[in-house]
Every structure is written in C-alpha cells, then in structure tokens.
Amino acid sequence: MNMKNRSMRSLSTLGYVGYLPASGTMASIIAWPCAIFFRLIFPFKWYCIICIFLFVGSCIIVDKALPFFIRKDPSEIVLDEYVGSFVALIAVPYTFWAILLSFLFFRFFDIVKCFGIKACESLDGALGIMVDDVVAGLFASILIYSGVFFELL
C-alpha cells in the first residue's frame, strides 16, 4: 500500500479511532470540541460552508479508502461520524444542555437509523456511508432547534 492509500485509510478511520470499541461514539467525542470551536469562531453561514466542504472532502477520502476494507460500510471508517457531529451542531445554541442533547440525539439517530436514515445507506459507496450520518446530524440539530424554538430548552 503506497503512502497516498495509507493516508486515505488513516484519515477515514481518524487514525486508530476507528479501531477502538464504540468507534462511532469515540469519533463523535473527538469531533464535538472541534465542531463547537468552529461554531464559536465562525458566523453561521461560514460554519455551514465548512460543513459542506467537510462532507465533500470526506466523501472523496472515504471513496479512496473503501477498497482497503472488506465490508461495504466498515465500522472502522468513522469520518462519517465526525462530519455528522459537525452537522448536528448547525442550529444548536451555545448552552451546555443543548450541546449535550445534540450529541445524544445524534448518536441515537446514528445508531437506531429511524425515520428513513437506514434507507440512506443503500446509496452506493462513500455516499451511502456519509449521508446517513449527515441526515442523523440534521435530525439532531432540528430536534434541538425545535426544543429551543418552543422554549423547551
């Protein structure tokens, strides 16, 4: 395996994070402080643009890394959880409870894959790996935003 292929595999698994137990949750735990930092320093529209670039770049990385794994959606690839975590914080206010709940809701939607999230996995290749986590992140963000809007949070 050449250096470029090793790099793509390493990026897709966030180094060794993809090989840890509960790797998706571990990737989300790593992503959350990064995403919060970006939310704090960038205006909303720039944060959304960053999320788009993360998604597109991650699709390319995962696509290049996929041939080095046996399964169609290997659990070792956790870059999708990283990107989904960023998406989950799109519409979340800067309060402890909102941020914590967005993490918990994102993990719930990513694991349970309800409300059509499971269908996203039927997309081919990297897109199928990435889209379900982005949708799980959107659901988490919408749920938190709704809670804030209706003054439940």
N, C-alpha and C positions, 0 to 999 in steps of 0.2 A: 504494500500500500504506500503510495507516494505521499509527500508532505501535504499537498492540497487535499487529498482524500482524508488523511488523518485529521486535518484541521476541520473539515466539514463534519466529520463524525464527532469530534470533540466539541465543536460548537453546538451541534444538535443535542448532545447529551449534557451540555453545560459542564464539561469536564467529566468528573466522576459522579456528579449529582444523579445522573440517570441510572446509575448502578446501585444506588442506595435503596434501602427499604422505603416504601411510601415515596418513591421518587417524584411523583407529580406534586405531592404536598411539599416536599423539600424544595422543589424548583419554585413553587409559589411563595414559599417563605423567603427565599432569596430574592425573588422579583419584587415583593411588596415594598421593601425600603427603597429600592431603586425607583419604582413607579411613583411612590409618594414624593421622593426628592424631585423628580421631573415635574410632577403636578404642582409642587410648590414654586419652582423657579420659572416655569413656562406658562404663558397665558393659555387658556382653554384651546383655542384654535391650533396653536403650535403643539400642544400635547396630543391633539387628535392627529396631526400630521406625523408626529413621531410614532404614534401607534400604527399608522398606515405603513410607514417605512419599515417599522419592526416586522409587521406582518409580511410584507413583500420580501424583505430580506430573509426572513425566516423560512418562507416557502422555498426560496432558492437554496438555502442551506440544507433544509430537510430533504429536498429533492436530490441534491448531490450526495447526501449521506445514506439515503434509503437502500441503495444497492448493497451496502455493507451489513445489512441486517436481514434476518431470515423472515420475520413476520411482516405483514402488511402495515401494521401500526405498532411498532415495537415500543414497549413500555420504557425502554432506555432513552428514547427521544423525548426530552422534556422541554425543548424550546417552545413547544406549543403552549405549555402551561405558563411559561414565562410571559409570552405575548398575551395570553388570555388574562393574566393578572393585571397587565397594564390596561387592557380594555375594561376590566371590572372597575377600575378607579376613574373612568372617564367622567361620570356625573356625580361623583361622591364628594360630599363636603368634607372639610378638614376637621372632623371630630373623631375622637377615639372610637366611639361606638359605631359610627358609620363606616369607618375604615375596617374595623374588626368584622362587622357583619358582612361587608362586601367580600372579605376574604372567605368567610364561612359559606356564604351563598355561592361564591364562585366554585369552591371545592365541592359543594353539594351538587350543583348543576353539572360540573365536570364529571363527577363520579356516577351520579344517577342517570344522567343523559335523558331527562324527560323533556316534554314539550317539543319534540322534533329534533332535539340535539343529536340523538342517535342517528337519525337519517343523514346528518351532515357527514358522518363517517363513510358513507357509501361513495362519496366523491373519490376520484382516483388520486393516488399518490400523495404528494405533500399537501395538496389542498384538503383532502379528506382528513389528514392528521391535524391540520391547523384550524380549519373552520369550526369544528365542534367546540374547541376551546374559546375561540373568539365569540361564538354565539353564547356559550356559558358565561363569559365575561360580560357580554351585553345584557343578558338576563339579570345577572347580579347587580349591575350598575342601574338598570331600570328599576329593579325592586327597591334598591336603596333610595334612588331619586324619588320614587313614588312615596316611600315612607317619609321622606323629608317634606315633599310637597303637601302631603296630607297631615303634616305635623305629628307623625307617629314617632319620629326620631328627633 
